[in-house]
Each structure stands twice: as C-alpha cells, then as structure tokens.
C-alpha cells in the first residue's frame, strides 16, 4: 500500500489488481485470435500471481491447454459447473472449449451465466466501440447499448452486442470488449483500451473512505499533471481526501472525485479537486458531484459555495450548474495566502447560494 504522501507508490494497475484479487474472471477469445497469444500469456501469469482465477473460453482446445496447463473442459458437459470448480482447485486457470466458432458469443454468455461469473472480457480484433457523435465508446450502460442496437450504430457487430445485452440483462455485472493486444490496458488502466459495458448507468456519490484514498490521491495527481487542478502540498491533499467524496458507477468504478473545503469564518465552502475520468464523460458525473457538495453545504448552513479554475471548459460547466462569475475579492481571503500569483491572474472564480440552488 502507498505510504501517506508517496504519490508514486500507488498505481492504476495496483488498484485494479487489488480489485480482482480473489475473484474469477472469464476471458473469451476465438482460436483465430490466438495466433499470437503472448499478451494473453502475460496477463494470465500476472493474474495467477495476483490470486485471480480465469476461465478461458475459446474454440481452440490445443491453445487452451497450452495456456492454462491442463486439459480444458467441454461446453457440452452437463456437469460443467462442478468440473470447473474442481479444476480451479488444482490450477488458477481453466479452459472451456466450444465446439466451433459459430455462435461463439452465445457460448461465452452461457458459460458465464452457468458459472455465475460477474465479469467477462471478450477479445475481438475490432476492439471496443468507436465514437458516434458525442458518444464515447469507452463506457456504455445497458440502456445505451439497447439504443445503439435500435439505431443500428454498430450494425456490423449487432450479433455480438445482442449477446452482451443478454448477458448483462441476465445478471453478468460487466463485459469488457477489447483487442488481444489491449487486454492489459483495458483491465489495468482508468482509460482502458476498449469498451466497458455495465447493467446500469447508475452513479452513486458518497464520502470517500480510507480504502478510496490511494486512488483518489492518484486522480488528484493526474488532474494536476493535466493542468486542470492546482498543485497542492501533501498536507493540502490530505485535507482534500478527508473532506472528499467520490462518484461510483455500478458501486465499484470510481468515476470522479471532489471535496468541499469549509472556510468557517465566512461560512463558505470551496469545491476543490473536482476531477472526472474521461471514460465516464457523458454520465453526468460532474453534476452528481456538485449536487452532493451543495447538499452537504446546505446541511452545514453555509452561506455560499465557490469554485476556482483556469479552464474555460470548467467555467462553462459550473455556469451550467447555476454558478455565477465573481471577482477574487468575493472569495475568502484565506484562499490566497500562499496561492501562486501567476496562476491567480489566470483564475476564474464562481459562486452560488446553496439554498437558492436547491430551489
């Protein structure tokens, strides 16, 4: 675990490895996509050392045996569930072989449902969905997926997407769609390399717990590196974490963070370190975070809430939430004590009355 103040000790990959530890994932890949299996070999080794089990669903019996180190199970086995369970006691990985490539998507869906697996990674040479208009193909809810199917945006992959629809509707929590080469990036990075499909676009905002602090601190560092957030001392970052809250999609995917820092003398609150992951843009994550901050401000009897930014896009976002632009003299003076003068000259400040916002 990262030590306090040690931003470099925590990584995206480490976060996801911790999330997958002790779980069983399904990876579905056709025989023709295993001609160069090196990325999958590396991934399986890494997951095994992480105590993550894998059910490899494929159409290539020989390749499956070579990858998992034992004779694969057969899809048609009426006792498949028990056979896989026993095999996983002997090895962290087990292969399940489909008779042929026809109907492969139906096969991996049935295997996942029979085994009660919550996450399936589907390998496809075309990778994740592309971008249509303002829609990002990186994160797609079941509602959005059904709209894509109705509107024919991905007509060439309708059969595959229909099986993903059925899998999510029947109880699989998440399906990742990516290339073989993109497996590690899809599983171990925030941005991913393909598309993450989930049942709901439900976003829940809650106070950050200590188990969330490493990831949240990492996101703050990313926001600073990208120029969206002001640099903060380790002590200031800790203050943000203690007052922080996060937006979680499907209960586990941290989609964005923020904090409400109180200035008690002025009975004011500052929305600080507001940062959302691009993978979840379009889900209204930023609005959910601001709404949570304003509700917290109302409960605490704050007179006004403010935010400061150097990004015009962020100014427009806050204006859309009902904030108005103000001069820096309408912000608590304590804010400027050790603030970078050059950054302050470029700063835009915005305010809102939380009670008026509630109306």
C-alpha positions in Angstrom: 0.0 0.0 0.0 1.2 3.5 -0.7 2.6 5.5 2.2 1.0 8.8 3.0 2.3 11.5 0.7 4.0 8.9 -1.6 2.1 9.6 -4.8 4.4 7.5 -6.9 3.9 4.3 -4.8 0.3 3.9 -5.9 -0.6 2.9 -9.5 -3.7 2.4 -11.6 -2.6 -1.2 -12.2 -2.1 -1.9 -8.5 -5.6 -0.6 -7.8 -7.2 -3.0 -10.3 -5.1 -5.9 -9.2 -6.4 -5.4 -5.7 -10.0 -5.2 -7.0 -9.5 -8.5 -8.9 -7.8 -10.5 -6.2 -9.7 -13.5 -5.1 -12.2 -13.2 -8.0 -12.8 -15.4 -11.0 -12.9 -13.6 -14.4 -13.9 -15.1 -17.8 -11.9 -14.3 -20.9 -13.5 -15.2 -24.2 -11.3 -15.5 -27.4 -11.7 -17.4 -30.6 -9.0 -19.7 -32.0 -8.2 -17.4 -34.9 -7.4 -14.6 -32.4 -4.9 -16.7 -30.6 -2.3 -16.9 -33.4 0.0 -14.6 -31.3 -1.1 -15.4 -27.7 1.8 -13.5 -25.9 -0.4 -10.7 -24.5 -2.8 -13.3 -23.0 0.1 -15.5 -21.7 1.5 -12.5 -19.8 -1.9 -11.5 -18.5 -2.7 -15.0 -17.2 0.7 -15.1 -15.4 0.1 -11.8 -13.8 -3.4 -12.7 -12.7 -2.2 -16.0 -11.3 0.4 -14.3 -9.1 -2.4 -11.9 -8.0 -4.6 -14.9 -6.9 -7.1 -14.1 -9.6 -8.7 -17.1 -11.3 -9.6 -17.1 -15.0 -12.0 -19.2 -17.0 -10.7 -19.1 -20.6 -13.5 -19.7 -23.1 -12.2 -20.5 -26.6 -12.6 -22.6 -29.7 -9.0 -23.8 -29.7 -8.5 -26.9 -27.5 -4.8 -27.2 -28.0 -4.2 -23.5 -27.4 -6.3 -23.5 -24.3 -4.4 -26.5 -22.9 -1.1 -24.7 -23.6 -2.2 -21.5 -22.0 -3.8 -23.0 -18.8 -1.6 -26.0 -18.4 -4.3 -28.7 -18.3 -6.9 -30.4 -20.4 -9.8 -28.0 -21.0 -13.4 -28.7 -20.1 -16.1 -29.0 -22.7 -19.1 -26.7 -23.1 -21.4 -29.6 -23.5 -20.5 -31.2 -20.2 -23.8 -31.3 -18.2 -21.6 -31.1 -15.0 -19.6 -28.2 -16.3 -20.0 -26.1 -13.1 -18.6 -28.8 -10.8 -15.8 -29.7 -13.3 -14.7 -26.1 -13.5 -14.9 -25.7 -9.7 -12.7 -28.8 -9.2 -10.2 -27.7 -11.9 -9.8 -24.3 -10.2 -8.7 -26.1 -7.0 -5.8 -27.5 -9.0 -4.9 -24.5 -11.1 -5.7 -20.8 -11.1 -6.9 -21.1 -14.7 -9.1 -23.5 -16.5 -10.1 -23.7 -20.2 -13.6 -24.3 -21.5 -13.7 -25.2 -25.2 -16.6 -24.5 -27.6 -17.2 -26.9 -30.5 -16.7 -24.3 -33.2 -16.6 -20.6 -33.9 -20.3 -20.4 -35.0 -22.4 -18.9 -32.2 -19.3 -18.3 -30.0 -20.8 -15.2 -28.4 -23.8 -17.3 -27.3 -21.3 -19.8 -25.9 -19.3 -17.5 -23.7 -22.5 -15.9 -22.4 -23.9 -19.3 -21.4 -20.7 -20.3 -19.7 -20.6 -17.1 -17.7 -24.2 -17.5 -16.6 -23.8 -21.2 -15.7 -20.8 -20.4 -13.6 -22.3 -17.3 -12.1 -19.3 -15.1 -13.2 -19.7 -11.3 -12.8 -17.1 -10.1 -15.3 -16.4 -11.3 -18.9 -13.6 -9.9 -21.1 -14.4 -10.5 -24.8 -11.5 -10.3 -27.2 -12.3 -9.1 -30.7 -10.0 -7.9 -33.4 -12.1 -4.7 -33.9 -11.7 -3.8 -30.2 -14.2 -1.6 -28.4 -16.9 0.5 -29.9 -15.9 3.7 -31.8 -17.2 7.2 -31.2 -20.5 8.3 -32.8 -21.3 12.0 -32.5 -20.7 13.0 -28.8 -21.0 9.4 -27.6 -17.8 7.9 -26.2 -17.3 4.2 -26.9 -15.3 3.7 -23.7 -18.2 3.2 -21.2 -21.7 2.0 -22.3 -24.6 1.2 -20.0 -27.3 -1.4 -20.8 -29.7 1.4 -21.6 -27.2 3.0 -24.1 -26.4 -0.4 -25.6 -30.0 -1.0 -26.4 -30.3 2.4 -28.0 -27.2 1.6 -30.1 -28.8 -1.7 -31.2 -32.1 0.0 -32.1 -30.4 2.8 -34.0 -28.0 0.5 -35.8 -24.9 2.5 -35.0 -22.8 -0.7 -34.9 -24.7 -2.8 -37.4 -21.7 -4.9 -38.3 -21.4 -6.1 -34.8 -25.1 -6.4 -33.9 -24.9 -10.2 -33.1 -22.1 -9.7 -30.6 -23.7 -6.7 -29.0 -27.0 -8.5 -28.7 -25.3 -11.3 -26.7 -23.7 -8.7 -24.5 -27.1 -7.2 -24.0 -28.5 -10.6 -23.0 -25.5 -11.3 -20.7 -26.0 -8.1 -18.8 -29.7 -8.5 -18.6 -29.4 -12.0 -17.2 -27.0 -11.0 -14.4 -23.4 -10.5 -15.6 -22.3 -7.3 -14.0 -19.8 -6.1 -16.6 -18.4 -7.1 -20.0 -15.2 -5.6 -21.4 -14.7 -5.6 -25.2 -11.1 -5.1 -26.5 -8.3 -6.4 -28.7 -5.9 -9.1 -27.6 -3.1 -6.5 -27.5 -5.2 -4.2 -25.5 -6.1 -6.6 -22.7 -3.7 -5.2 -20.0 -4.7 -1.6 -20.7 -8.4 -2.5 -20.6 -8.1 -4.3 -17.3 -5.4 -2.2 -15.5 -6.0 1.4 -16.5 -8.6 4.1 -15.9 -8.9 5.0 -19.6 -9.0 1.4 -20.8 -8.4 0.4 -24.4 -11.8 -0.9 -25.4 -15.4 -0.6 -24.1 -16.7 -1.4 -20.6 -20.4 -2.4 -20.7 -22.4 -2.4 -17.4 -26.0 -3.0 -16.5 -26.8 0.5 -15.3 -25.6 4.0 -15.7 -26.3 4.4 -12.0 -24.0 6.9 -10.3 -23.8 7.0 -6.5 -21.9 9.7 -4.7 -20.6 9.1 -1.2 -17.9 10.2 1.2 -14.5 8.8 0.4 -13.4 6.0 2.8 -9.8 5.3 3.7 -9.8 2.4 1.2 -10.5 5.0 -1.5 -7.8 7.4 -0.6 -5.0 5.9 -2.6 -7.0 6.0 -5.8 -8.4 9.5 -5.1 -4.9 10.9 -4.4 -3.8 9.4 -7.7 -6.6 11.1 -9.5 -5.8 14.4 -7.9 -2.2 14.0 -9.1 -3.5 13.3 -12.6 -5.6 16.4 -12.6 -2.6 18.5 -11.6 -0.4 16.9 -14.3 -3.1 17.7 -16.9 -3.3 21.3 -15.7 -7.0 21.1 -14.5 -6.2 21.2 -10.8 -3.9 23.5 -8.8 -0.8 21.9 -7.3 -1.2 21.2 -3.6 1.2 20.3 -0.8 0.9 16.7 0.7 -0.9 18.2 3.7 -3.4 20.0 1.5 -4.0 16.8 -0.5 -4.7 15.1 2.8 -7.2 17.8 3.7 -9.0 17.2 0.3 -9.1 13.5 0.9 -10.6 13.9 4.4 -13.3 16.2 3.0 -13.6 14.3 -0.2 -16.4 12.4 -1.9 -16.5 10.2 -5.0 -18.9 9.3 -7.7 -19.1 5.5 -8.2 -20.6 3.8 -11.2 -22.1 0.3 -10.6 -20.9 0.6 -7.0 -17.2 0.0 -7.7 -15.9 2.1 -10.6 -14.7 5.4 -9.2 -15.7 7.9 -12.0 -14.8 11.2 -10.3 -13.9 12.9 -7.1 -14.3 16.2 -5.4 -14.2 17.9 -2.0 -16.0 20.6 -0.1 -13.4 22.6 1.9 -15.0 24.8 4.6 -14.0 28.4 5.4 -15.8 28.7 8.7 -15.1 32.4 9.3 -17.1 33.3 6.1 -19.4 30.3 6.4 -18.3 29.4 2.9 -17.4 26.2 1.2 -15.0 25.6 -1.7 -15.5 22.9 -4.2 -11.9 21.6 -4.7 -10.1 19.0 -6.7 -13.2 18.3 -8.9 -12.0 15.7 -11.4 -13.8 13.2 -13.6 -12.4 10.4 -15.6 -12.8 10.7 -19.4 -14.1 7.2 -19.5 -17.3 8.3 -17.8 -17.9 11.6 -19.6 -21.5 11.9 -20.7 -22.7 10.2 -17.5 -23.3 13.5 -15.7 -20.6 12.6 -13.1 -19.6 16.2 -12.6 -23.1 17.3 -12.0 -23.6 14.5 -9.4 -20.5 15.6 -7.5 -21.6 19.3 -7.5 -25.1 18.3 -6.3 -23.6 16.3 -3.5 -21.4 19.2 -2.5 -24.3 21.7 -2.5 -26.4 19.3 -0.4 -23.6 19.0 2.1 -23.2 22.8 2.2 -27.0 23.2 2.9 -26.9 20.7 5.8 -24.0 22.6 7.3 -25.6 26.0 6.9 -23.0 27.5 4.6 -23.9 30.9 3.1 -22.2 30.3 -0.3 -20.1 27.8 -2.2 -17.4 28.8 -4.6 -15.0 27.2 -7.1 -11.9 28.5 -9.0 -10.5 27.3 -12.2 -8.1 28.3 -15.1 -10.0 26.2 -17.6 -12.7 27.9 -19.7 -14.5 24.5 -20.2 -14.8 24.1 -16.4 -16.1 27.7 -16.1 -18.9 26.8 -18.6 -19.6 23.6 -16.6 -20.1 25.5 -13.3 -22.2 28.1 -15.0 -24.4 25.3 -16.3 -24.8 24.2 -12.7 -26.1 27.7 -11.7 -22.8 29.3 -10.5 -22.1 33.0 -11.4 -18.7 34.5 -12.1 -17.3 36.8 -9.4 -14.1 38.7 -8.6 -11.5 37.2 -6.4 -12.4 39.7 -3.7 -15.7 37.8 -3.3 -13.7 34.7 -2.3 -12.4 34.1 1.3 -9.1 36.0 1.7 -7.5 32.9 3.3 -7.7 31.2 -0.1 -5.0 33.5 -1.4 -2.5 33.2 1.5 0.1 31.1 -0.3 -1.5 30.9 -3.7 0.6 31.1 -6.9 0.3 34.8 -8.1 0.7 33.8 -11.7 -2.0 31.2 -11.6 -4.3 33.6 -9.7 -4.0 36.1 -12.6 -5.4 33.4 -14.9 -8.1 32.2 -12.5 -11.9 32.4 -12.9 -13.9 32.4 -9.7 -17.6 31.3 -9.4 -20.1 31.4 -6.6 -23.6 30.0 -5.8 -26.0 30.2 -2.9 -26.7 26.6 -1.9 -30.2 27.4 -0.7 -31.1 29.1 -4.0 -29.6 26.2 -5.9 -31.9 23.8 -4.0 -34.9 25.8 -5.3 
